[in-house]
């Protein structure tokens, strides 16, 4: 079973009127289904217009420190491969 990455869904038939699909999604991405199978995503332009911020070096290092204990067993396992 495919996991959908959005809560908004439309069928190929509904895409005959894409403006209605986009209005209903409220600016969020829409999963497009054909015969209950995922064929792609429709991503409105407004969904990509968010301002992204680059993490600082300190933020990246802090994130690595927080996840080190959880990641270490995997790193140890991969070291032997």
N, C-alpha and C positions, 0 to 999 in steps of 0.2 A: 504494500500500500504506500502510495506516495504521500509525503507530508507537504501540505500546502504552506507557503510562507506568508500568507495573508488571510484575513478573515472575509475578504470580498471575493465573490465567485460570480462568473458569468459563463453562459453557454455560447457556443458558436452561433446559435440562432439569435441570441440577444445582441450579438455584435453587429447585426444588421442596422441597429441604431446605437452606434458607439457613444453618442453624446448622452444618452440616457444611462448607459453603463457608468460613464465617468461621473455624471451627476450623483448617481446612487452611491458611488464609492467615497464621495467626500474628499477627493484628492489623494486617496490611498491606492496602492497597486491592486490590480484585480487579477485573480487566477482565471485563466480561460480553460474550460473543459469541453471535451468532445467525447460523447459516449462515456461519461464519468471518468475519463482519463485526462490528466493534465497535459495540455499542449503548449502552454506558455503563459506569460504574464503581460498585462497591459499596464504600463507605468505612466501615469499622467505627468506632464511637464512640471506641475507644481509640487509633485512628490520628490523631485530631484533638486529643487531650488533651496534646500535648507543650507544654512551656513555651517560648514564643517570646520572644526578647529584642529590644528596639529598638536599632538601631545608634546609636552616638554620632555626633555631628557630625564628630569627628576620623576615625572609621572610614569614614564616607561620603566625606569629602574624600580620604583615602588611597586608597580604591578608585577614585575618579575619576582621581587622579593616575596610578595603575598602568595604567589602561585608556586613558588619553588618547592615547597614540601609536597604538594600534590604532583608536581611534574617530575621530581627526582627519581622515583622508581622507574618511570618510563625512560628517562635519560640513561639510567644505569643499565637497563635492559638493552637499549639500543647501542650502548658503548661496546658490548660484546659481539655485536653482529657485524 
